[in-house]
Amino acid sequence: MRLLKAFLAQILGLIIALVADPLLPDISYDNVDFFILQSSAAILISLVLRQPRWWILIHCLFLPSVFFLLSFQVSAYWYLLVLCILGLVFWGTIKGDVPLFLSSTHVTNAVIELVYRESAVSFAELGAGIGTITVPLAKQYPHLIINAWERAPLPWLINIWRNRLNKNSHCFCSSLWDCDFDQYDVIFTFLSPVLMPEIGVILRNNMRPGSLLISAAFPVPGWEPELIKQLNNITRTQLYCYRITD
Ligand SMILES: C[S@@+](CC[C@H](N)C(=O)[O-])C[C@H]1O[C@@H](n2cnc3c(N)ncnc32)[C@H](O)[C@@H]1O
């Protein structure tokens, strides 16, 4: 539905620009007035269709980018290849999943330390990406049971490959909602503020008492953290640590 709305805004914007452009005085070179007309129309339609505001930037840049890239006369197969790779990496993003962006080494080290403090036996990661957390964790603690969930195919494959020597680490190519949340001493997640309320409700009901939830960067609304760990990385990430109670 999201893609359909975006597509509709672009196509209708194009039709409006094609109809209106010949009626207006030619005031600029290199199709600039045409681009402005098309993107303004696309933005208006996007707003009417109630697309999130960040689509405005995409509607502004889409047509000029198409023209700019066409000027290089690159074979269409390259665009198809790039599209396929992006599709494999950002698989669920179009349906609203959080896209891939990676935790820093600071976050990984802090998680390793927290797992040690907890004397954890089992660990889960929801949305595991390419194994930024699980690969070093599995190496550090070969007896820790590590299960991870990652829905996007390419990051999942990379995760599996990077963990191939770590017998204690498994990554499932499926939704994080398939996790048996009550099986773990520590659960780590780095997702988005949009998902946190839902995560909060599900984990509150399903994680076992005494276990620890670590959320990188995004707090769970309404939960009282046992600890907020401030890291010294560039983005000044905070790790929100929540103890699950009865
Ligand atoms: C912000 S990245 C974090 C990656 C990794 N945890 C890290 O810290 O480097 C979020 C990851 O969650 C995955 N993801 C988003 N929604 C998901 C879902 N519903 N089920 C499984 N994975 C999901 C994305 O594909 C992406 O790789």
The ligand as an ORCA input file, in Angstrom:
! r2SCAN-3c Opt
* xyz 0 1
  C      18.548     -1.285     13.236
  S      18.975     -2.843     12.550
  C      19.917     -3.532     13.902
  C      20.845     -4.628     13.445
  C      21.639     -5.269     14.588
  N      20.762     -5.671     15.669
  C      22.676     -4.346     15.133
  O      22.504     -3.907     16.275
  O      23.669     -4.055     14.430
  C      17.405     -3.675     12.671
  C      17.396     -5.039     12.010
  O      16.168     -5.660     12.349
  C      15.659     -6.341     11.212
  N      14.215     -6.407     11.383
  C      13.337     -5.380     11.355
  N      12.094     -5.822     11.587
  C      12.186     -7.156     11.763
  C      11.234     -8.183     12.027
  N       9.947     -7.908     12.168
  N      11.688     -9.447     12.160
  C      13.012     -9.734     12.020
  N      13.945     -8.816     11.770
  C      13.543     -7.545     11.634
  C      16.091     -5.486     10.028
  O      16.139     -6.244      8.836
  C      17.462     -5.016     10.493
  O      18.481     -5.887     10.076
*
